[in-house]
Amino acid sequence: MPELRKDPVIGRWVIIATERAKRPSDFAKTRTEVKASFCPFCEGNEDKTPPEILSYRKVGTEPNGKGWWIRVVPNKFPALRSEEPIVRTGEGMYDKMNGVGAHEVVIESPNHNLTLADFDIHHVEEVLWAYRDRFLDLSNDERFRYILIFKNHGAEAGATLDHTHSQIIALPIVPKRVKEELEGSLAYYEYKERCVFCDMLTQETKDNLRVVDENASFISFLPFASRFPFETWILPRVHESHFANIQKNGVVDLSRILKTTMLKLKIALDDPPYNIMVHTTPCRETKSMYYHWHLEIMPKLTKVAGFEWGTGFYINPTPPEDAAKFLRTIEVNV
């Protein structure tokens, strides 16, 4: 059973993932990206994954068989497990709890060779609906406090399989990184009585120096203090704290701007490895006037090394204004 342990100095929780246990010798091997000859996510290999939780499939086809265009399955090697109640215990001065949570995989397409940037707009919409469906269902479990939707693309970004997929992890605690963002947003709101993200939207629209794309519902831009080259955020124009409250028009517009942004990044950077994360309000919190849900896209173009780990500072060699200007020159049809 996985276990969560709390750092007593800064309050950060760590998952000790026993389901993914490695021997010390495993870490000494040279890591190279291996193109697997067999893929459990491809159509026809449904019996090689755990039974599906959700699928969008052709009428008349059977669950866990062919005929799907999106499948959601439990992760075969989960970081957390959902079978038990939460048990909080102490070990001397240390706090820990059993590794209760959920860990799911969203298999975004039966086609092994397509990426998110390659999907047509309707298929991107379907991926977003799958995110929302699973988010709402997991939110009904009172044990879960935060749900993270994220995508790793490429070995350097943490993907262990080439086949395009996303992951969803439900946690019994609100992570420290999320708390810091919430606390910073609240401090700004208490000082100015405005949402910091809404102010960002106003500023970025006015300056138009870091905007990549925009439509009626969303804006895609590089943040002023970008941590990494070509780091890109997508924010809804209308204030909303919960991703799960997105409606049909929002999904349509988000799919279009996400597709456009990812295609520009793919062309500009030659299909880079990247991470995508959905930042949203914790499950048990009501509508917030100070927090604004959004997507963060982080191409893996530089490495985080000793200075960054030791200080929390990031060194970004590419000004976001230059990166945004370059992305705007790339014309795409979506």
C-alpha positions as CSV (number, residue, x, y, z in Angstrom):
1,M,0.0,0.0,0.0
2,P,1.4,3.5,-0.9
3,E,2.0,5.9,2.0
4,L,2.0,9.6,2.4
5,R,4.7,11.2,4.6
6,K,4.8,14.8,5.8
7,D,8.0,16.9,5.8
8,P,8.0,18.4,9.3
9,V,10.0,21.5,8.1
10,I,7.9,22.9,5.3
11,G,4.8,20.8,5.5
12,R,5.2,19.2,2.1
13,W,3.7,15.7,1.6
14,V,5.6,13.0,-0.2
15,I,4.1,9.8,-1.7
16,I,6.1,6.7,-1.0
17,A,4.8,4.7,-4.0
18,T,5.4,1.1,-3.0
19,E,3.4,0.0,-6.1
20,R,6.2,1.4,-8.2
21,A,9.0,0.1,-6.0
22,K,12.5,0.0,-7.6
23,R,15.6,-1.7,-6.4
24,P,18.7,0.5,-5.9
25,S,20.4,-1.0,-8.9
26,D,17.5,0.1,-11.1
27,F,18.5,3.8,-10.8
28,A,22.1,3.1,-11.9
29,K,21.1,2.1,-15.4
30,T,21.6,4.6,-18.3
31,R,18.2,6.0,-19.2
32,T,17.4,6.0,-22.8
33,E,14.0,6.3,-24.6
34,V,13.0,3.0,-25.9
35,K,10.3,2.7,-28.6
36,A,8.2,-0.2,-27.3
37,S,7.1,-2.8,-29.9
38,F,4.0,-3.5,-27.9
39,C,1.6,-0.8,-26.6
40,P,-1.2,-1.7,-24.1
41,F,-3.0,1.5,-25.0
42,C,-3.6,0.7,-28.7
43,E,-7.0,-0.6,-29.9
44,G,-7.2,-4.3,-29.7
45,N,-5.1,-4.5,-26.5
46,E,-7.9,-3.5,-24.1
47,D,-7.4,-6.7,-22.1
48,K,-3.8,-5.5,-21.2
49,T,-5.1,-2.6,-19.1
50,P,-7.4,-2.7,-16.0
51,P,-11.1,-2.6,-16.9
52,E,-12.2,0.8,-18.2
53,I,-13.9,3.3,-15.9
54,L,-15.2,5.4,-18.7
55,S,-15.2,5.2,-22.5
56,Y,-16.6,7.1,-25.4
57,R,-17.3,4.4,-28.0
58,K,-19.4,3.5,-31.0
59,V,-22.9,2.4,-30.4
60,G,-23.2,-1.3,-30.0
61,T,-19.6,-2.0,-29.0
62,E,-18.8,-3.7,-25.7
63,P,-16.9,-2.2,-22.8
64,N,-13.2,-3.2,-22.8
65,G,-13.2,-4.1,-26.4
66,K,-12.7,-2.3,-29.7
67,G,-14.8,0.6,-31.0
68,W,-13.7,3.4,-28.5
69,W,-12.2,6.7,-29.3
70,I,-11.4,7.6,-25.6
71,R,-10.9,5.3,-22.7
72,V,-10.2,6.0,-19.0
73,V,-8.7,3.1,-17.0
74,P,-7.1,2.8,-13.5
75,N,-3.4,3.2,-13.6
76,K,-1.8,-0.3,-13.6
77,F,0.9,1.0,-11.3
78,P,-0.9,3.6,-9.2
79,A,0.8,6.2,-7.0
80,L,-2.2,6.0,-4.7
81,R,-5.0,3.5,-4.1
82,S,-8.7,4.0,-3.3
83,E,-9.8,0.8,-1.4
84,E,-9.3,1.9,2.2
85,P,-10.5,4.7,4.5
86,I,-7.9,7.4,5.5
87,V,-5.8,6.5,8.5
88,R,-3.7,9.2,9.9
89,T,-0.9,8.1,12.3
90,G,2.3,9.4,13.9
91,E,5.8,7.9,14.0
92,G,7.5,9.8,16.8
93,M,7.6,13.4,15.6
94,Y,6.6,12.4,12.0
95,D,3.1,12.4,10.5
96,K,2.0,10.0,7.9
97,M,-1.2,8.5,6.4
98,N,-2.0,5.6,4.2
99,G,-1.9,6.2,0.5
100,V,-5.5,6.7,-0.2
101,G,-6.4,8.3,-3.5
102,A,-7.2,7.5,-7.1
103,H,-4.9,7.3,-10.1
104,E,-6.4,7.1,-13.6
105,V,-5.2,7.2,-17.2
106,V,-7.0,8.9,-19.9
107,I,-6.1,7.2,-23.2
108,E,-6.8,10.0,-25.6
109,S,-7.0,8.1,-28.9
110,P,-6.8,4.5,-30.2
111,N,-4.3,5.9,-32.8
112,H,-0.7,5.3,-31.5
113,N,0.9,8.0,-33.6
114,L,-1.3,11.0,-33.0
115,T,-0.6,13.7,-30.4
116,L,-2.8,16.3,-28.8
117,A,-1.6,18.8,-31.4
118,D,-2.7,16.4,-34.2
119,F,-6.3,15.9,-33.0
120,D,-9.1,17.6,-34.8
121,I,-11.1,20.2,-32.7
122,H,-14.0,17.8,-32.0
123,H,-11.6,15.2,-30.6
124,V,-9.9,17.7,-28.3
125,E,-13.4,18.6,-27.1
126,E,-14.0,14.9,-26.3
127,V,-10.7,14.7,-24.3
128,L,-11.8,17.8,-22.3
129,W,-15.2,16.2,-21.6
130,A,-13.5,13.1,-20.4
131,Y,-11.4,15.2,-18.0
132,R,-14.6,16.9,-16.7
133,D,-16.6,13.7,-16.4
134,R,-13.9,12.0,-14.3
135,F,-13.3,15.1,-12.2
136,L,-16.9,15.4,-11.2
137,D,-17.1,11.7,-10.4
138,L,-14.0,11.7,-8.2
139,S,-15.2,14.9,-6.5
140,N,-18.1,12.9,-5.0
141,D,-15.7,10.9,-2.8
142,E,-15.5,12.8,0.5
143,R,-12.0,11.5,1.1
144,F,-10.5,13.5,-1.8
145,R,-9.4,17.1,-1.3
146,Y,-7.6,17.9,-4.5
147,I,-7.7,16.5,-8.1
148,L,-4.9,17.1,-10.5
149,I,-5.3,16.5,-14.2
150,F,-2.0,16.4,-16.0
151,K,-0.3,15.3,-19.2
152,N,3.3,14.2,-19.7
153,H,4.5,14.1,-23.3
154,G,7.9,12.7,-24.1
155,A,10.4,10.8,-22.0
156,E,12.1,14.0,-20.7
157,A,8.7,15.1,-19.4
158,G,8.1,11.8,-17.5
159,A,6.1,9.9,-20.1
160,T,6.8,6.1,-19.9
161,L,4.7,5.3,-23.0
162,D,4.6,7.0,-26.4
163,H,0.9,6.6,-26.9
164,T,-0.8,9.9,-26.1
165,H,-2.5,9.9,-22.7
166,S,-3.2,12.1,-19.7
167,Q,-3.4,11.2,-16.0
168,I,-5.8,12.1,-13.1
169,I,-4.7,11.8,-9.5
170,A,-7.1,12.4,-6.6
171,L,-5.4,13.3,-3.3
172,P,-6.6,13.2,0.3
173,I,-4.7,16.5,1.0
174,V,-4.3,19.8,-0.7
175,P,-0.6,19.9,-2.0
176,K,1.8,22.6,-0.7
177,R,2.3,24.0,-4.2
178,V,-1.5,24.5,-4.6
179,K,-1.7,26.0,-1.1
180,E,1.0,28.6,-2.0
181,E,-0.9,29.6,-5.2
182,L,-4.2,29.9,-3.3
183,E,-2.6,31.9,-0.5
184,G,-0.8,34.2,-2.9
185,S,-4.1,34.8,-4.8
186,L,-6.0,35.5,-1.5
187,A,-3.3,38.0,-0.3
188,Y,-3.6,39.9,-3.6
189,Y,-7.5,39.9,-3.4
190,E,-7.4,41.1,0.2
191,Y,-5.1,44.0,-0.7
192,K,-6.8,45.0,-4.0
193,E,-10.2,43.4,-3.8
194,R,-9.6,42.0,-7.3
195,C,-8.6,38.6,-8.7
196,V,-5.0,38.5,-9.6
197,F,-5.7,36.3,-12.6
198,C,-8.4,38.7,-13.9
199,D,-5.9,41.5,-13.5
200,M,-3.4,39.4,-15.5
201,L,-5.9,39.0,-18.3
202,T,-6.5,42.8,-18.4
203,Q,-2.8,43.5,-18.4
204,E,-1.9,41.0,-21.1
205,T,-4.7,42.0,-23.4
206,K,-3.7,45.7,-23.0
207,D,0.0,45.1,-23.5
208,N,-0.3,42.4,-26.2
209,L,3.3,41.5,-25.8
210,R,3.0,38.0,-24.5
211,V,-0.3,36.9,-26.0
212,V,-0.2,33.8,-28.3
213,D,-3.9,33.4,-29.2
214,E,-7.3,34.4,-27.9
215,N,-11.0,33.9,-28.6
216,A,-14.3,34.8,-27.0
217,S,-13.8,32.6,-23.9
218,F,-10.0,32.1,-23.4
219,I,-6.6,33.7,-23.8
220,S,-3.3,31.9,-24.3
221,F,-0.2,33.8,-23.2
222,L,3.3,33.5,-21.7
223,P,3.4,34.7,-18.1
224,F,5.4,37.8,-17.3
225,A,7.7,35.9,-14.9
226,S,7.9,32.7,-17.0
227,R,10.0,30.0,-15.2
228,F,10.8,28.2,-18.4
229,P,11.3,29.0,-22.1
230,F,7.9,29.0,-23.9
231,E,5.9,28.3,-20.7
232,T,2.3,29.1,-21.7
233,W,-0.9,29.6,-19.7
234,I,-4.5,29.4,-20.9
235,L,-7.0,31.3,-18.8
236,P,-10.8,31.7,-19.1
237,R,-11.8,35.3,-19.7
238,V,-14.8,35.1,-17.3
239,H,-13.8,34.5,-13.6
240,E,-14.4,30.9,-12.6
241,S,-12.6,29.1,-9.8
242,H,-13.6,25.5,-10.6
243,F,-12.5,23.7,-13.8
244,A,-15.5,21.3,-13.5
245,N,-18.0,24.2,-14.0
246,I,-16.9,24.5,-17.6
247,Q,-19.9,24.4,-20.0
248,K,-20.4,23.5,-23.7
249,N,-19.4,26.8,-25.2
250,G,-16.3,26.9,-22.9
251,V,-15.3,23.4,-24.0
252,V,-15.6,24.3,-27.6
253,D,-13.5,27.5,-27.2
254,L,-10.9,25.8,-24.9
255,S,-10.5,23.0,-27.4
256,R,-9.8,25.5,-30.2
257,I,-7.2,27.6,-28.3
258,L,-5.6,24.5,-26.8
259,K,-5.2,22.9,-30.2
260,T,-3.8,26.1,-31.7
261,T,-1.4,26.6,-28.9
262,M,-0.1,23.0,-28.9
263,L,0.3,23.0,-32.7
264,K,2.3,26.3,-32.6
265,L,4.5,24.8,-29.9
266,K,5.0,21.6,-31.8
267,I,5.9,23.5,-35.0
268,A,8.1,26.1,-33.3
269,L,10.0,23.6,-31.1
270,D,10.0,20.4,-33.2
271,D,7.5,18.5,-31.0
272,P,9.1,19.1,-27.7
273,P,8.5,17.1,-24.5
274,Y,6.1,19.0,-22.3
275,N,3.9,18.9,-19.2
276,I,0.3,20.2,-19.1
277,M,-1.5,20.8,-15.7
278,V,-5.0,21.9,-14.9
279,H,-4.8,24.3,-11.8
280,T,-8.2,24.5,-10.1
281,T,-9.8,25.1,-6.7
282,P,-9.7,22.2,-4.2
283,C,-12.8,19.9,-4.3
284,R,-14.3,20.9,-0.9
285,E,-14.1,24.7,-1.4
286,T,-17.0,26.7,-2.7
287,K,-16.8,29.3,-5.5
288,S,-13.8,31.5,-4.9
289,M,-13.7,35.2,-5.8
290,Y,-9.9,35.3,-5.6
291,Y,-8.8,32.1,-7.5
292,H,-9.1,31.5,-11.2
293,W,-8.7,28.1,-12.8
294,H,-6.3,27.7,-15.7
295,L,-4.0,25.4,-17.7
296,E,-0.2,25.6,-17.6
297,I,1.9,24.2,-20.4
298,M,5.6,23.7,-19.8
299,P,7.9,22.6,-22.6
300,K,10.9,20.8,-21.3
301,L,13.7,22.8,-23.0
302,T,16.0,23.4,-20.0
303,K,16.9,21.3,-16.9
304,V,16.2,22.2,-13.3
305,A,19.6,21.9,-11.6
306,G,21.3,22.7,-8.3
307,F,20.7,26.5,-8.3
308,E,17.0,26.1,-8.9
309,W,16.6,23.3,-6.3
310,G,18.6,25.2,-3.8
311,T,17.0,28.6,-4.1
312,G,13.6,28.2,-5.7
313,F,14.7,30.6,-8.4
314,Y,14.4,29.7,-12.0
315,I,16.7,30.8,-14.8
316,N,14.8,31.4,-18.1
317,P,17.2,32.2,-21.1
318,T,14.3,33.2,-23.4
319,P,12.3,36.4,-22.6
320,P,8.6,35.5,-22.8
321,E,8.0,38.6,-25.0
322,D,10.4,37.1,-27.6
323,A,8.9,33.6,-27.4
324,A,5.4,34.9,-27.8
325,K,6.4,37.1,-30.7
326,F,7.8,34.0,-32.4
327,L,4.8,31.8,-31.7
328,R,2.5,34.5,-33.2
329,T,4.3,34.3,-36.5
330,I,3.4,30.7,-36.9
331,E,0.2,30.3,-38.8
332,V,-1.9,27.2,-38.2
333,N,-5.3,26.1,-39.4
334,V,-7.5,24.3,-36.8
